[in-house]
Amino acid sequence: MTEEHRLRINALSRWYKTFGVDHVFRDINSNEKWQKKQEQKANTSTVYSSSQLCYDSIEELEKAVREIDCHLKKTAKRTVFSDGNPGSDVMIIGEAPGQEEDEQGKPFVGESGKLLNNMLLSVGIKRSDVYISNIVFWRPQGNRAPSTDEIALCMPYVENHVRLVNPRILLLLGGIAVKSILNTDAPISKLRGSKSAYMGIDTIVTFHPAYLLRSPGQKYLVFRDFILLKRLLLSKDI
């Protein structure tokens, strides 16, 4: 090594120490780790849609759902598939059945369902004018939140369900429905108030009625979201 090369290396070494280039290298390494983490997350999230189903009718899909081998069936009384008008312009997707839904075999028939009915009526929409389902088709024991594996098992059927109904507007109620359908970790508070898209369908997100029963002060925000729903329904652009 020549003296000139040695001097250059020493100068670079002092420059690294003076300006903290080691921090830059650490930032680069952190960024690489972050990118790998994001790639792993993306690969994990595709579990929900990696097994697309192709049932040709809602009746066939419902029959298939009732035949799913899921451990939730061991403690649930009924499969809760859907309720309402499958020819509706509006499809509503919630999270999972509760106790009363499990008893009756229909989504949103408990206190949350009564509140949902009232919210729809507040903008001139009857329950019979919409189509309602959930992310998970059986009640988790103790009304706990469904697990990632339980959601992953149901999601291909949910996606097929949406394709078959093909609504003009999709309304997602609650964080689990929003995260599962839109593949996002963003909170509802950041997403509500505007429309997004799922399978090319205008999609609105808002708080779950069960949350509103615990936090009635948020009802005015949900009313705004239902106003948006009504406005989209009346729009000629969709």
N, C-alpha and C positions, 0 to 999 in steps of 0.2 A: 504494500500500500504506500503510495507516495505521500509526502508531507502535505501536499495540497489537499488530497483526499481526506487525510486525517483532520486537517483544520476544518474542512467543510462538515465532517461528521460531528466534530465537537461543537461547531456553531449551531448545527441543527439540534443537537442535544440540548444546548442551552435555550434555544428557541422553544423547544417542546416544554421544558420545565418552566420557562418564563410565562408562556401563554396558555399553559394547561392543556396541551394537545391531548394528553392522556384522557382528559374529560371528554374530548371529542370522540376518541376511540370508544370510550365507554358508552357514549350516546349512540354511536353507530351500532355497537353490539346490542344495546337495549332496543334500538329500533328493529334490528334483525330478529331479536327475540319476540318483539311485539308483532312483527309481520308473520312469524311462524305461528304465534298464538292465534292470530286472526285467521290464518289458513286452516289451522286445526279446528277453530270454531266454525268456519264456513263448511268444512267437511262434516262436522258433527251435525250442523243444522240441516244438512241435506238429508239426514236420516228420515225426516218427516215426509219428504216428497220423493224418496228414492224408489219407492215401490208404488207406482201409479196403477190404479185399478181402472178397469174399463167396463163396468156394468152399464147396460144400455137403458135401464129404467130405474126409477126410484124404488119400485117394488122389488126388483132383483137385488138392489143394493141393501135395502132393509133386511131382506131374507139373509143376505151374506153377513150383515152386522150381527144379527141374532145368532148366527152360528160361530162367531168368533170365539176362540178359546182364550178367555181372559180371566185372570184370577179374581177380578172385581165381581164377577158373577156369583162367586161363592157367598158373598155377603149381601149383594144387592137382590132385591125382590124382582125387579123388572128391567128389561132393556128399555131405555128412553131414547127413542129415535127422533121423532119430530112431531110437530103439531102445526095446524094451519093450512094455508092454501099453497100447494107446491107450484101453482101457476102465477104466484104473486110477483110483483116487481121488486119486492123487498124480502131479503133473507136475513134473519137475525141469528147470530151464533153466540151462545153463552159459553160457560165453562164446563160445569158438570152438574148432574142432577143432585138435588137435595132430598131430604126425607119425604116430603109430600110428593115430589116428582117421582120418586122411587115407588111410592104407594100407588100412584095413579098411572104411571107409565107415560107421562107427558111432561115436556119441559116447561118450566116457568108457570107452575100452578100454585105455588105457595105464596108467602107474603111478597117475595121478590116478583112473582108473576103478577100479582095484583097491582103492584107499583108499576111494572112494565106496561100493563094494560092501560093504566091511568095516564102514563106518559105518552103512549100512542094516541089516546083519545084527546089529549091536550092539543095535538096538532091535527085532529080530525081523521085519525086512522084507527080502524077497528082491528082487534086482534085477528079476526077471521080474514082480514085483508093482507096478512103477512104470513111468512113461513118461518118457523122457529126450530132450531136444533142446538146442539152443544158440541164442544170439542171432544168430550168423553161421553159414552153412552150408558154408563152405569155409575151409580152413586158410590164414591169412595167411602169406606167405613168411617163413621164419625164425622162425616162432612169435611174431611180434610181435603187439601188441594191435591189434584191428581199428580202423580209423579211423571218425570220425564219419559220413562219407559211406557207408562200407560198412555200418555199423549202420543208418543211415537207409534204405538200400535194402532191407534184410532185415526191418525192424520191422513193416511192414504184414502180411507173411507170418507173422511170429511171433505177432502179435495174432490173426490169423485162426486160427492153429494152436491157441492157447489157447481161443478160443471153440468150436472144434470138439471139442476134448478135454473141455472143461468139467469140470475136476477139482474135487474138494472142497478140495484143498490145493495150492498152488503153492509150490515150494521153489526159491529163486534162489541160485545159487552164484557168488560173486565180484562184485567191484565193477562190472564192465561190465554184467552181467546186471541187477544191482540198479538202477543208474543208468538203464539203457535202459527197463526195465519200469516202475519206480516214478517215473521222471522226477524224480530227486533227486540232489543233490550230497553228501548226508550220507554219512559213512563207515559202513561195515558195523558198525564197533565201536559206533556210536550207535544202529543200527537193530536189530541182532540181539537175541535174547532175548525178543522179543514178536512178536505177529502184526500184520500190516497187511492191506490189502485191495487187490486188483486185479481189476477187472471183477466186483466182488462176491465174489471168491474169497479165502478166507483164505490169506494169503501170509506165508511165513517166509523170512528172509534169513540167510545164513551165509557163512563164508569158503569160497573155492574149494579143493578138495583139493590143487591144485598149490601153493597158498600154504602149506598145512599140511605138505607135503613139505619146504618150506624153513623152516618155523617150527613144528616139532612141539609146541612148548610151548603152542600155541593149540588143540590137539586137544580139550582138556577143555571149552572153550567150545562147540565144534561138537557135542560129545556132548550138551551141554545143549540145543542147538537141535534135535537129532534126538529127544531125549526129548519136547520140545514137539511135534514133528511126530507122534510116536506118540500123545501125549495127545490131540491134536486128532483123530486118526484114530479113536480109541476114544470120543470124545465123541459124545453123541446130539444135541448142539445144532447140529451142522452137517450 
